[in-house]
Amino acid sequence: MKQFIWTFILLGIILLSTCKQDTIYTPKPRMFPKVDYPEKSYITFDQDYCAMKFQMPAYAVVEKDTAFFDEKPVHPCWFDLYMKDFNGRLHFSYYPIDGKESYDKLVGDAFEFAEKHDIKANYRQETTIENKHGLSGILFDLEGPVASPIQFFLTDSTDHFIRASVYFYNQVEPDSMAPVYDYISDDVAKIIETMSF
């Protein structure tokens, strides 16, 4: 019996000594995505399928929408400005205005799209915008982990209505993306300032 107890104790010591761990794990340091910001320069957006013109960032590529949930887009002037460097898109949806009811519905839809992000947004700021070409609208700036942090609409309130939304295709914390948002916000401001119908 004594021999059994000593064997059991010796076996326990051996097992405990093999459980020793030399590696100490520490949390990884905070990191931010590496982004190479393109030089700021602008070119004119002037497509034959759209009734508008504006200055767009030269680093973006125009991609016309050909499908909307497996159907044709509502209007030929639906397109994206693809921003490869940021893995994002600025999506544009154009609608002709057909009377006051049509205008009211389009404005209501723009607010509804922005409100859909309120579930994840920490804050939403709405800014009235106007440009020198007589267009006006609202800029929605959403803070927090939202799919579309920047949205706006511009209209002449009688014939033309354009809604635009920035989308990024990654899951990075908003704090990490803040410099990218700031960079793109300048380009959105340039589009708003120069848009005309």
N, CA and C of each residue as an Amber inpcrd file, in Angstrom:
protein
   591
   0.8180000  -1.1960000   0.0000000   0.0000000   0.0000000   0.0000000
   0.8590000   1.2570000   0.0000000   1.9680000   1.2390000   0.7980000
   2.8730000   2.3890000   0.8300000   3.4570000   2.6510000  -0.5620000
   3.7850000   1.5750000  -1.2170000   4.3680000   1.7110000  -2.5430000
   3.3450000   2.3400000  -3.5080000   2.0930000   1.9910000  -3.3900000
   1.0300000   2.5570000  -4.2330000   0.8850000   4.0530000  -3.9880000
   0.9400000   4.4700000  -2.7240000   0.8130000   5.8980000  -2.3840000
   1.9960000   6.6700000  -2.9410000   3.2240000   6.1370000  -2.7700000
   4.4150000   6.8150000  -3.2870000   4.3780000   6.8840000  -4.8280000
   3.9060000   5.8590000  -5.4650000   3.7810000   5.8540000  -6.9270000
   2.7610000   6.9110000  -7.3660000   1.6600000   7.0050000  -6.6500000
   0.6250000   7.9870000  -6.9520000   1.1560000   9.4170000  -6.7800000
   1.8830000   9.6800000  -5.7080000   2.4620000  11.0050000  -5.4500000
   3.4840000  11.3480000  -6.5240000   4.3580000  10.3910000  -6.8680000
   5.3730000  10.6150000  -7.8870000   4.7250000  10.9070000  -9.2460000
   3.6890000  10.1420000  -9.5790000   2.9620000  10.3680000 -10.8170000
   2.3270000  11.7660000 -10.8280000   1.7630000  12.2160000  -9.7190000
   1.1720000  13.5520000  -9.6030000   2.2090000  14.6390000  -9.8060000
   3.4110000  14.4630000  -9.2190000   4.4810000  15.4560000  -9.3760000
   4.9140000  15.5410000 -10.8420000   5.0350000  14.4000000 -11.4860000
   5.4310000  14.3780000 -12.8940000   4.3800000  15.0910000 -13.7470000
   3.1140000  14.7980000 -13.5080000   2.0480000  15.4420000 -14.2760000
   2.0240000  16.9520000 -14.0620000   2.1760000  17.3890000 -12.8250000
   2.1710000  18.8260000 -12.5460000   3.3670000  19.5310000 -13.1750000
   4.5110000  18.8750000 -13.1950000   5.6940000  19.5180000 -13.7740000
   5.5910000  19.6180000 -15.2920000   4.8480000  18.7340000 -15.9370000
   4.6910000  18.8130000 -17.3890000   3.6530000  19.8510000 -17.8010000
   2.8330000  20.2870000 -16.8760000   1.8110000  21.2910000 -17.1910000
   2.3670000  22.7080000 -17.1760000   3.6090000  22.8580000 -16.8490000
   4.2310000  24.1750000 -16.7810000   4.2340000  24.8190000 -18.1790000
   3.8940000  26.1000000 -18.2500000   3.7920000  26.7990000 -19.5230000
   4.7870000  27.9460000 -19.5320000   5.6620000  27.9450000 -20.5480000
   6.6960000  28.9840000 -20.6480000   6.1840000  30.2390000 -21.3670000
   5.2110000  30.0910000 -22.2650000   4.7290000  31.2110000 -23.0640000
   3.7600000  32.0700000 -22.2550000   4.0170000  33.3550000 -22.2740000
   3.1150000  34.3060000 -21.6250000   2.4350000  35.0890000 -22.7350000
   1.1050000  35.0180000 -22.7560000   0.3620000  35.6970000 -23.7990000
   0.0290000  37.1240000 -23.3730000   0.2520000  38.0550000 -24.2920000
  -0.1000000  39.4510000 -24.0390000  -1.0090000  39.9220000 -25.1720000
  -1.8580000  40.8580000 -24.8870000  -2.7340000  41.3540000 -25.9520000
  -1.9270000  42.0310000 -27.0550000  -2.4450000  41.9490000 -28.2780000
  -1.7810000  42.6120000 -29.3950000  -1.9470000  44.1240000 -29.2590000
  -0.9540000  44.8720000 -29.6880000  -1.0960000  46.3350000 -29.6180000
  -2.1720000  46.8000000 -30.5940000  -2.7930000  47.9600000 -30.2910000
  -3.8070000  48.5260000 -31.1870000  -3.1600000  48.8650000 -32.5170000
  -3.8640000  48.5280000 -33.5740000  -3.3370000  48.8030000 -34.9110000
  -4.4290000  49.4720000 -35.7370000  -4.0160000  50.2160000 -36.7140000
  -4.9270000  50.8810000 -37.6210000  -4.6280000  50.3970000 -39.0320000
  -5.6360000  50.3620000 -39.8970000  -5.3720000  49.8820000 -41.2570000
  -4.4020000  50.8170000 -41.9770000  -3.5100000  50.2100000 -42.7550000
  -2.5740000  51.0140000 -43.5420000  -3.2920000  51.4510000 -44.8100000
  -3.3420000  52.7340000 -45.0140000  -4.0280000  53.2810000 -46.1840000
  -3.0770000  54.2360000 -46.8850000  -2.9320000  54.0360000 -48.1950000
  -2.1700000  54.9780000 -49.0100000  -3.1730000  55.9320000 -49.6410000
  -3.1460000  57.1720000 -49.1830000  -4.1120000  58.1560000 -49.6680000
  -3.6720000  58.7080000 -51.0170000  -4.5570000  58.6170000 -52.0190000
  -4.2000000  59.1840000 -53.3210000  -4.1400000  60.7100000 -53.2610000
  -3.3790000  61.2890000 -54.1750000  -3.2800000  62.7470000 -54.2500000
  -4.6480000  63.3160000 -54.6380000  -5.0100000  64.4210000 -54.0250000
  -6.3070000  65.0570000 -54.3110000  -6.2720000  65.7070000 -55.6960000
  -7.1060000  65.1950000 -56.5750000  -7.3300000  65.8280000 -57.8740000
  -8.7120000  65.3890000 -58.3470000  -9.3100000  66.2080000 -59.1850000
 -10.6970000  65.9740000 -59.5810000 -10.8360000  65.9950000 -61.0980000
 -11.8090000  65.2050000 -61.5640000 -12.1590000  65.1770000 -62.9750000
 -13.6690000  65.3810000 -63.0780000 -14.1480000  65.7030000 -64.2680000
 -15.5730000  65.9770000 -64.4470000 -16.3440000  64.6970000 -64.7190000
 -17.4030000  64.4850000 -63.9400000 -18.3550000  63.4140000 -64.2370000
 -19.3410000  63.9870000 -65.2340000 -19.3740000  63.3910000 -66.4200000
 -20.2660000  63.8590000 -67.4760000 -20.6220000  62.6490000 -68.3310000
 -21.6010000  61.8750000 -67.8780000 -22.0000000  60.6520000 -68.5730000
 -23.2750000  60.9100000 -69.3740000 -23.3770000  60.3030000 -70.5470000
 -24.5450000  60.5430000 -71.4000000 -25.8340000  59.9510000 -70.8330000
 -25.7400000  59.0320000 -69.8710000 -26.9500000  58.4400000 -69.2790000
 -27.4330000  59.2000000 -68.0460000 -26.7690000  60.3040000 -67.6990000
 -27.1660000  61.1030000 -66.5300000 -27.3520000  62.5680000 -66.9220000
 -28.2950000  63.2280000 -66.2600000 -28.5860000  64.6380000 -66.5400000
 -27.7520000  65.5720000 -65.6710000 -26.7350000  65.0480000 -65.0090000
 -25.9620000  65.8690000 -64.0740000 -24.4840000  65.8950000 -64.4280000
 -23.8150000  66.8980000 -63.8620000 -22.3590000  67.0160000 -63.9540000
 -21.8460000  67.3940000 -62.5700000 -20.6360000  66.9440000 -62.2650000
 -19.9680000  67.3450000 -61.0250000 -18.5030000  66.9660000 -61.0900000
 -17.7350000  67.4980000 -60.1630000 -16.3300000  67.1590000 -60.0460000
 -16.2040000  65.9510000 -59.1050000 -15.5810000  64.8800000 -59.6020000
 -15.4080000  63.6620000 -58.8090000 -13.9270000  63.4120000 -58.5780000
 -13.5830000  62.6620000 -57.5190000 -12.1670000  62.3790000 -57.2780000
 -11.5840000  61.5410000 -58.4160000 -10.3750000  61.8880000 -58.8440000
  -9.7360000  61.1950000 -59.9630000  -9.4170000  59.7380000 -59.6320000
  -9.2770000  59.4110000 -58.3580000  -8.9550000  58.0240000 -57.9800000
 -10.1600000  57.0880000 -58.0670000 -11.3670000  57.6350000 -58.2010000
 -12.5840000  56.8170000 -58.2570000 -12.8950000  56.4110000 -59.6970000
 -13.5510000  55.2700000 -59.8380000 -13.9390000  54.7520000 -61.1470000
 -15.4640000  54.6860000 -61.2020000 -16.0540000  55.1730000 -62.2890000
 -17.5100000  55.1460000 -62.4610000 -17.9210000  53.7450000 -62.9180000
 -18.8500000  53.1350000 -62.1750000 -19.4070000  51.8340000 -62.5460000
 -20.9220000  51.9600000 -62.5910000 -21.4810000  51.8180000 -63.7800000
 -22.9250000  51.9410000 -63.9600000 -23.6150000  50.7080000 -63.3690000
 -24.7220000  50.9400000 -62.6260000 -25.5000000  49.8240000 -62.0820000
 -26.2930000  49.1740000 -63.2030000 -26.2370000  47.8560000 -63.2650000
 -27.0030000  47.1260000 -64.2750000 -28.0860000  46.2660000 -63.6420000
 -28.0300000  46.0970000 -62.3250000 -29.0450000  45.2850000 -61.6380000
 -29.3490000  45.8800000 -60.2750000 -30.6090000  45.7760000 -59.8800000
 -31.0620000  46.2230000 -58.5660000 -31.9530000  45.1210000 -58.0120000
 -31.3950000  44.3000000 -57.1130000 -32.1040000  43.1320000 -56.5820000
 -32.6690000  42.2880000 -57.7220000 -31.8050000  41.9110000 -58.6480000
 -32.1320000  41.0620000 -59.8010000 -33.1030000  41.7110000 -60.7940000
 -33.2960000  43.0020000 -60.7080000 -34.1290000  43.7240000 -61.6700000
 -33.3180000  44.8870000 -62.2280000 -33.8410000  45.5050000 -63.2820000
 -33.1840000  46.6850000 -63.8230000 -33.3310000  47.8410000 -62.8320000
 -32.3130000  48.6970000 -62.7310000 -32.4660000  49.8870000 -61.8830000
 -33.6490000  50.7350000 -62.3410000 -34.1930000  51.5140000 -61.4180000
 -35.3530000  52.3560000 -61.7030000 -35.0620000  53.3530000 -62.8240000
 -33.8360000  53.8530000 -62.8860000 -33.4380000  54.8490000 -63.8830000
 -32.0430000  54.4940000 -64.3920000 -31.7150000  54.7960000 -65.6480000
 -30.3680000  54.5050000 -66.1560000 -29.2530000  55.2280000 -65.3980000
 -29.5960000  56.3270000 -64.7210000 -28.5880000  57.1060000 -63.9950000
 -28.4340000  56.6030000 -62.5600000 -28.2160000  55.3100000 -62.4140000
 -27.8270000  54.7270000 -61.1270000 -26.4080000  54.2150000 -61.3310000
 -25.4970000  54.6760000 -60.4920000 -24.0920000  54.3110000 -60.6850000
 -23.3530000  54.3930000 -59.3590000 -22.1410000  53.8410000 -59.3540000
 -21.2610000  53.9040000 -58.1870000 -19.9690000  54.5980000 -58.5900000
 -19.3890000  55.3230000 -57.6450000 -17.9940000  55.7400000 -57.7610000
 -17.2180000  54.7410000 -56.9120000 -16.5310000  53.8250000 -57.5710000
 -15.7850000  52.7710000 -56.8790000 -14.4490000  53.3280000 -56.4120000
 -14.1810000  53.1990000 -55.1100000 -12.9460000  53.7180000 -54.5080000
 -12.1060000  52.5370000 -54.0450000 -11.3400000  51.9730000 -54.9740000
 -10.5660000  50.7590000 -54.7070000  -9.6210000  50.9280000 -53.5160000
  -8.9600000  52.0730000 -53.4150000  -7.9840000  52.2980000 -52.3430000
  -8.6110000  52.1870000 -50.9570000  -9.9170000  52.4090000 -50.8510000
 -10.5960000  52.3940000 -49.5560000 -11.5990000  51.2450000 -49.4270000
 -11.6600000  50.3750000 -50.4320000 -12.6140000  49.2680000 -50.4460000
 -14.0340000  49.7930000 -50.1990000 -14.3780000  50.8210000 -50.9570000
 -15.6830000  51.4430000 -50.7570000 -16.3030000  51.9500000 -52.0460000
 -17.5520000  52.3680000 -51.9230000 -18.3030000  52.9030000 -53.0560000
 -19.1530000  54.0800000 -52.5890000 -19.3280000  55.0160000 -53.4920000
 -20.2970000  56.0910000 -53.2950000 -21.4000000  55.8010000 -54.2970000
 -22.5330000  55.3170000 -53.7850000 -23.6350000  54.8970000 -54.6500000
 -24.5780000  56.0690000 -54.9080000 -24.9280000  56.2840000 -56.1760000
 -25.8430000  57.3500000 -56.5890000 -27.1120000  56.7440000 -57.1760000
 -28.2620000  57.2770000 -56.7590000 -29.5640000  56.8920000 -57.3140000
 -30.2800000  58.1640000 -57.7550000 -30.5770000  58.2500000 -59.0600000
 -31.2400000  59.4270000 -59.6150000 -32.7240000  59.1270000 -59.8380000
 -33.5680000  60.1160000 -59.5520000 -35.0110000  60.0030000 -59.7890000
 -35.5150000  61.3030000 -60.4090000 -36.2920000  61.2110000 -61.4820000
 -36.9550000  62.4160000 -61.9680000 -38.1310000  62.7480000 -61.0430000
 -38.3700000  64.0220000 -60.8170000 -39.4820000  64.4410000 -59.9550000
 -40.7140000  64.6490000 -60.8300000 -41.8240000  64.0580000 -60.3950000
 -43.0710000  64.1550000 -61.1560000 -44.1550000  64.7470000 -60.2550000
 -44.0010000  66.0010000 -59.9020000 -44.9830000  66.6780000 -59.0670000
 -44.6140000  66.6870000 -57.5910000 -45.4370000  67.3820000 -56.8080000
 -45.1640000  67.5680000 -55.3710000 -45.1950000  66.2520000 -54.5970000
 -46.1440000  65.3850000 -54.9130000 -46.2140000  64.0890000 -54.2060000
 -44.9500000  63.2840000 -54.4300000 -44.4690000  63.2800000 -55.6530000
 -43.2370000  62.5640000 -55.9920000 -42.0580000  63.1350000 -55.1920000
 -41.9620000  64.4660000 -55.1590000 -40.8890000  65.1330000 -54.4160000
 -40.9500000  64.7800000 -52.9310000 -42.1370000  64.8790000 -52.3330000
 -42.2960000  64.5800000 -50.9020000 -41.9110000  63.1290000 -50.5890000
 -42.2880000  62.2080000 -51.4720000 -41.9580000  60.7910000 -51.2560000
 -40.4500000  60.5720000 -51.3280000 -39.7740000  61.1970000 -52.2880000
 -38.3260000  61.0380000 -52.4270000 -37.5850000  61.5900000 -51.2120000
 -38.0170000  62.7420000 -50.7080000 -37.3950000  63.3040000 -49.5020000
 -37.6550000  62.3830000 -48.3080000 -38.8920000  61.9100000 -48.1740000
 -39.2250000  60.9910000 -47.0850000 -38.4110000  59.7030000 -47.1440000
 -38.2170000  59.1750000 -48.3600000 -37.4100000  57.9560000 -48.5250000
 -35.9630000  58.1940000 -48.1120000 -35.4100000  59.3680000 -48.4450000
 -34.0210000  59.6830000 -48.0760000 -33.8590000  59.6970000 -46.5540000
 -34.8290000  60.2990000 -45.8500000 -34.7810000  60.2960000 -44.3880000
 -34.9480000  58.8820000 -43.8340000 -35.8140000  58.0980000 -44.4590000
 -36.0450000  56.7240000 -43.9990000 -34.7810000  55.8820000 -44.1460000
 -34.0600000  56.0300000 -45.2800000 -32.8060000  55.2920000 -45.4690000
 -31.7890000  55.6650000 -44.3900000 -31.7000000  56.9490000 -44.0780000
 -30.7610000  57.3770000 -43.0310000 -31.1860000  56.8370000 -41.6770000
 -32.4860000  56.8500000 -41.3890000 -32.9910000  56.3700000 -40.0980000
 -32.7570000  54.8800000 -39.8880000 -32.6670000  54.0980000 -40.9620000
 -32.4100000  52.6630000 -40.8320000 -31.0800000  52.3820000 -40.1390000
 -30.1680000  53.3500000 -40.2040000 -28.8570000  53.1860000 -39.5750000
 -28.8500000  53.6180000 -38.1130000 -29.9590000  54.1900000 -37.6310000
 -30.0160000  54.6590000 -36.2470000 -29.8140000  53.5340000 -35.2240000
 -30.1440000  52.3110000 -35.5980000 -29.9900000  51.1740000 -34.6800000
 -28.5330000  51.0160000 -34.2570000 -27.6070000  51.1960000 -35.2220000
 -26.1770000  51.0280000 -34.9340000 -25.4570000  52.3540000 -34.6840000
 -26.0510000  53.4460000 -35.1410000 -25.3720000  54.7380000 -35.0410000
 -25.3480000  55.2450000 -33.6060000 -24.2250000  55.8600000 -33.2540000
 -24.1150000  56.5220000 -31.9520000 -24.7060000  57.9350000 -32.0270000
 -24.6740000  58.4900000 -33.2340000 -25.0980000  59.8870000 -33.4130000
 -25.3740000  60.1190000 -34.8970000 -26.3660000  60.9560000 -35.1800000
 -26.6530000  61.3370000 -36.5720000 -26.8120000  62.8430000 -36.6340000
 -26.0250000  63.4530000 -37.5010000 -26.1190000  64.9030000 -37.7050000
 -26.6900000  65.1540000 -39.0930000 -27.6770000  66.0380000 -39.1670000
 -28.2890000  66.4240000 -40.4380000 -27.9350000  67.8740000 -40.7080000
 -27.3330000  68.1160000 -41.8630000 -26.9100000  69.4570000 -42.2330000
 -27.5930000  69.8570000 -43.5330000 -28.2240000  71.0300000 -43.5390000
 -28.8200000  71.5510000 -44.7740000 -27.7040000  71.9810000 -45.7060000
 -27.8050000  71.5840000 -46.9680000 -26.7630000  71.9230000 -47.9430000
 -27.3850000  72.6610000 -49.1290000 -26.6190000  73.5810000 -49.6810000
 -26.9980000  74.3200000 -50.8930000 -25.7260000  74.5580000 -51.6860000
 -25.8640000  74.6160000 -53.0120000 -24.6880000  74.9630000 -53.8100000
 -24.9970000  76.1290000 -54.7450000 -23.9670000  76.5800000 -55.4500000
 -24.1030000  77.7700000 -56.3060000 -24.9620000  77.5310000 -57.5410000
 -25.3090000  76.2580000 -57.8080000 -26.1290000  75.9300000 -58.9790000
 -27.6150000  75.8330000 -58.6300000 -27.9770000  76.2540000 -57.4240000
 -29.3730000  76.2780000 -57.0260000 -29.9160000  74.9540000 -56.4990000
 -29.0400000  74.0040000 -56.2160000 -29.4760000  72.7260000 -55.6590000
 -29.4000000  72.7740000 -54.1420000 -30.3220000  72.0700000 -53.4940000
 -30.3150000  72.0200000 -52.0250000 -30.6690000  70.6100000 -51.5850000
 -30.4280000  70.3400000 -50.3130000 -30.7180000  69.0150000 -49.7780000
 -30.2490000  68.8910000 -48.3530000 -29.9950000  67.6540000 -47.9490000
 -29.5480000  67.3450000 -46.5820000 -28.3580000  66.4020000 -46.6550000
 -27.3580000  66.6670000 -45.8220000 -26.2160000  65.7710000 -45.6370000
 -26.4100000  65.0650000 -44.3090000 -26.3960000  63.7270000 -44.3390000
 -26.5140000  62.9110000 -43.1270000 -25.1280000  62.3840000 -42.7840000
 -24.6410000  62.7460000 -41.6120000 -23.3430000  62.2770000 -41.1340000
 -23.6170000  61.3780000 -39.9310000 -23.3320000  60.0770000 -40.0710000
 -23.6470000  59.1050000 -39.0200000 -22.3650000  58.6230000 -38.3610000
 -22.3480000  58.6300000 -37.0400000 -21.1810000  58.1640000 -36.3020000
 -21.4900000  56.8290000 -35.6500000 -20.4810000  55.9500000 -35.6280000
 -20.6550000  54.6340000 -35.0310000 -20.4600000  53.5410000 -36.0710000
 -20.6850000  52.2880000 -35.6920000 -20.4440000  51.1610000 -36.6030000
 -21.5820000  50.9610000 -37.6100000 -21.7720000  51.9280000 -38.4920000
 -22.8640000  51.8760000 -39.4630000 -22.3320000  51.4860000 -40.8350000
 -23.2070000  50.9300000 -41.6640000 -22.8130000  50.5090000 -43.0130000
 -22.5360000  51.6990000 -43.9200000 -23.2790000  52.7760000 -43.7350000
 -23.1460000  53.9490000 -44.5970000 -23.0080000  55.2060000 -43.7340000
 -21.7700000  55.6500000 -43.4520000 -21.5740000  56.7840000 -42.5450000
 -21.8760000  58.1530000 -43.1450000 -21.8970000  58.2450000 -44.4770000
 -22.1510000  59.5220000 -45.1400000 -23.2440000  59.3080000 -46.1850000
 -24.3100000  60.0980000 -46.0930000 -25.3940000  60.0440000 -47.0690000
 -25.8500000  61.4740000 -47.3500000 -26.3720000  61.6980000 -48.5500000
 -26.9320000  63.0130000 -48.8440000 -27.9300000  62.9020000 -49.9840000
 -28.7490000  63.9300000 -50.0970000 -29.5650000  64.0850000 -51.2990000
 -29.4880000  65.5270000 -51.7440000 -29.5780000  65.7230000 -53.0630000
 -29.5870000  67.0510000 -53.6780000 -30.7220000  67.0930000 -54.6900000
 -31.3860000  68.2370000 -54.7870000 -32.5070000  68.3790000 -55.6990000
 -32.6840000  69.8330000 -56.1120000 -33.3030000  70.0110000 -57.2800000
 -33.7240000  71.3600000 -57.6670000 -35.1850000  71.5640000 -57.2710000
 -35.7780000  70.5430000 -56.6530000 -37.1420000  70.4880000 -56.1040000
 -38.2590000  70.5220000 -57.1530000 -37.9090000  70.5380000 -58.4510000
 -38.9530000  70.5260000 -59.4810000 -38.7810000  69.3890000 -60.4820000
 -37.5400000  69.0830000 -60.8650000 -37.3060000  68.0970000 -61.9270000
 -36.3700000  66.9560000 -61.5400000 -35.3240000  67.2520000 -60.7490000
 -34.2530000  66.2750000 -60.5140000 -34.0330000  66.0130000 -59.0260000
 -33.7400000  64.7350000 -58.7090000 -33.4560000  64.3340000 -57.3290000
 -32.3750000  63.2630000 -57.3600000 -31.3020000  63.4830000 -56.6060000
 -30.2190000  62.4930000 -56.5150000 -29.9620000  62.1700000 -55.0510000
 -29.8480000  60.8880000 -54.7630000 -29.5050000  60.4310000 -53.4190000
 -28.1980000  59.6690000 -53.5080000 -27.2990000  59.8700000 -52.5380000
 -25.9980000  59.2040000 -52.5590000 -25.6440000  58.6940000 -51.1650000
 -24.9360000  57.5600000 -51.1380000 -24.5250000  56.9290000 -49.8790000
 -23.1370000  56.3300000 -50.0350000 -22.2980000  56.5330000 -49.0310000
 -20.9670000  55.9250000 -49.0120000 -21.0700000  54.5870000 -48.2830000
 -20.4990000  53.5440000 -48.8970000 -20.4530000  52.2180000 -48.2780000
 -19.0180000  51.7090000 -48.2860000 -18.5870000  51.1490000 -47.1520000
 -17.2860000  50.4990000 -47.0680000 -17.5080000  49.0070000 -46.8760000
 -16.6780000  48.1990000 -47.5250000 -16.8460000  46.7520000 -47.4790000
 -15.7780000  46.1080000 -46.5930000 -15.7700000  46.5100000 -45.3410000
 -14.8740000  45.9080000 -44.3560000 -15.4990000  46.0730000 -42.9820000
 -14.9530000  45.3340000 -42.0190000 -15.4700000  45.4300000 -40.6560000
 -14.3620000  45.9480000 -39.7490000 -14.1330000  47.2220000 -39.8390000
 -13.1150000  47.8780000 -39.0350000 -13.8160000  48.8360000 -38.1010000
 -13.2940000  48.9960000 -36.9260000 -13.8840000  49.9100000 -35.9460000
 -13.9350000  51.3380000 -36.4980000 -14.9970000  52.0800000 -36.1760000
 -15.1270000  53.4540000 -36.6760000 -13.9340000  54.3420000 -36.3320000
 -13.3260000  54.1350000 -35.1460000 -12.1630000  54.9430000 -34.7710000
 -11.0170000  54.7270000 -35.7530000 -10.8460000  53.4830000 -36.1980000
  -9.7770000  53.1720000 -37.1450000 -10.0550000  53.7680000 -38.5090000
 -11.3270000  53.8640000 -38.8630000 -11.7100000  54.3740000 -40.1830000
 -11.8660000  55.8890000 -40.2090000 -11.7730000  56.5490000 -39.0660000
 -12.0050000  58.0000000 -38.9990000 -11.1580000  58.7900000 -40.0040000
  -9.8490000  58.4950000 -40.1640000  -9.0800000  59.2600000 -41.1570000
  -9.6000000  59.0600000 -42.5890000 -10.0760000  57.8470000 -42.8970000
 -10.6220000  57.5770000 -44.2290000 -11.9270000  58.3480000 -44.4120000
 -12.7980000  58.3420000 -43.3860000 -14.0510000  59.1070000 -43.4530000
 -13.7580000  60.5800000 -43.7160000 -12.7820000  61.1270000 -43.0010000
 -12.4290000  62.5390000 -43.1700000 -11.9610000  62.8140000 -44.6020000
 -11.1210000  61.9030000 -45.1180000 -10.5950000  62.0700000 -46.4750000
 -11.7330000  62.0490000 -47.4940000 -12.6300000  61.0790000 -47.3620000
 -13.7530000  60.9430000 -48.3000000 -14.7560000  62.0820000 -48.1090000
 -14.9260000  62.5650000 -46.8910000 -15.8550000  63.6740000 -46.6430000
 -15.4900000  64.9020000 -47.4720000 -14.2060000  65.1610000 -47.6350000
 -13.7680000  66.2870000 -48.4680000 -14.2100000  66.0890000 -49.9170000
 -14.1230000  64.8400000 -50.4000000 -14.5240000  64.5550000 -51.7830000
 -16.0400000  64.6500000 -51.9460000 -16.7830000  64.2100000 -50.9400000
 -18.2460000  64.3370000 -50.9760000 -18.6180000  65.8220000 -50.9970000
 -17.9290000  66.6220000 -50.2030000 -18.1930000  68.0680000 -50.1830000
 -17.9460000  68.6870000 -51.5650000 -16.8930000  68.2310000 -52.2410000
 -16.5720000  68.7420000 -53.5870000 -17.6770000  68.3470000 -54.5760000
 -18.1840000  67.1270000 -54.4750000 -19.2700000  66.6770000 -55.3520000
 -20.5130000  67.5350000 -55.1380000 -20.8640000  67.7580000 -53.8660000
 -22.0380000  68.5550000 -53.5370000 -21.8910000  69.9910000 -54.0720000
 -20.7300000  70.5530000 -53.8520000 -20.4630000  71.9420000 -54.2390000
 -20.5340000  72.1450000 -55.7580000 -20.1420000  71.1330000 -56.5420000
 -20.0300000  71.3140000 -57.9900000 -21.1560000  70.6840000 -58.7960000
 -22.0860000  69.9870000 -58.1390000 -23.1370000  69.2860000 -58.8880000
 -24.1060000  70.2610000 -59.5240000 -24.4620000  69.9480000 -60.7660000
 -25.4720000  70.7450000 -61.4830000 -26.2700000  69.8120000 -62.3900000
 -27.5120000  70.2230000 -62.6930000 -28.3750000  69.4740000 -63.6180000
 -28.5500000  70.2690000 -64.8910000
